[in-house]
Amino acid sequence: MDNGVMVSVLVATYNPKWPELKRTLNSVLAQQGVDLEIVICDDGSADNKEEQIREYFNERGFSSYIIDIAEANGGTVMNICRGLESCKGRFIKLISPGDFLYGKDALKKLVDTAVRDNAPFVYGDVIYYDADKEQFSAISHSAHPQLIKPFIKHDDKNIQYNYLIVNDTIHGVSTLVEKDVLVRYLSKQQGRIKFAEDCVYRIMIADGVKVSYCGSDIVCYSFGGGISTTKEDKWKAIIRKDLQESDKEVLAVKAGDKAFLKKFNAAITERDNTTKGNKLKFWCVTPKVITRKLKIKLCHRHTSTVTDEDYIKSVF
């Protein structure tokens, strides 16, 4: 873009812990080969760490940042949408305190993939680490998604089937999306989806937005520290409601595809009510799911636990 900013790194915060936020910011400032800015959008925290953030950037001589603080808490989606209004970059990298970019060329890898494939939506792989430990400790975890071949081949039909029927989804922390595309889809979900912002990717994929896989570890994910991995019934119910709201949008997007809708309705019914009758109906309507689940089981992809120790130390 003519303002010189290729990527806006949008850090969405709410009562952030300074060591976690600093870790995230350290990884962003380490990036090379990409013109970037940092936009920190705070969702009405009691302690937003504004003074520490400004001091941090001043000490490092970094001035390409914006801090946008909401007057009241409105939820993750509203917070991000407000932050997007301040972003000048062509691409948006969403990230949360505690998660951090892996390697000095993480953003460049994502941008290069987007430009090469003319894809407004790209993603990479994730390294999980234990949020409860002070020292970095990588965890072996199931990779998301498992079935990557359709993304490599840009096979839209199978991407949609795997993502929406098989529920083989992309990890939201690994994504990079063109600003115009993200704004177009996410802004419509304000007031409907409140916290699970990555539900918007289901809608984008249903609508045929091109997505590419960069094939590299991109982000270290703080596992166990966020609402997406919570064991609390309250948050599980909130995330489930957000998912159901995105179901409605997918149904609207695919309204003319009766064959797909039959499979999708069976999938969401079985997901929300796993009685034997619903399971049987789901398998009858979607027999291909069995073979794909078997493929996932036999050729299961796990996240990497091998990391660059020097880089990790520089971030921590």
Secondary structure, DSSP 8 states (H G I E B T S, - for coil): -TTS--EEEEEEESS--HHHHHHHHHHHHT--SS-EEEEEEE-S-SS--HHHHHHHHHHTT---EEEEE-SS---HHHHHHHHHTT--SSEEEEE-TT-EE-STTHHHHHHHHHHHHT-SEEEEEEEEEETT-SS--EE--B-SSS--HHHHHT-HHHHHIIIIIS-----GGGEEEEHHHHHHHHGGGTTT--S-GGGHHHHHHHTT--EEEEEEEEEEEEETSSGGG---HHHHHHHHHHHHHHHHHHHHHTTT-HHHHHHHHHHHHHHH---HHHHHHHHHH-HHHHHHHHHHHHT--B------HHHHHHH-
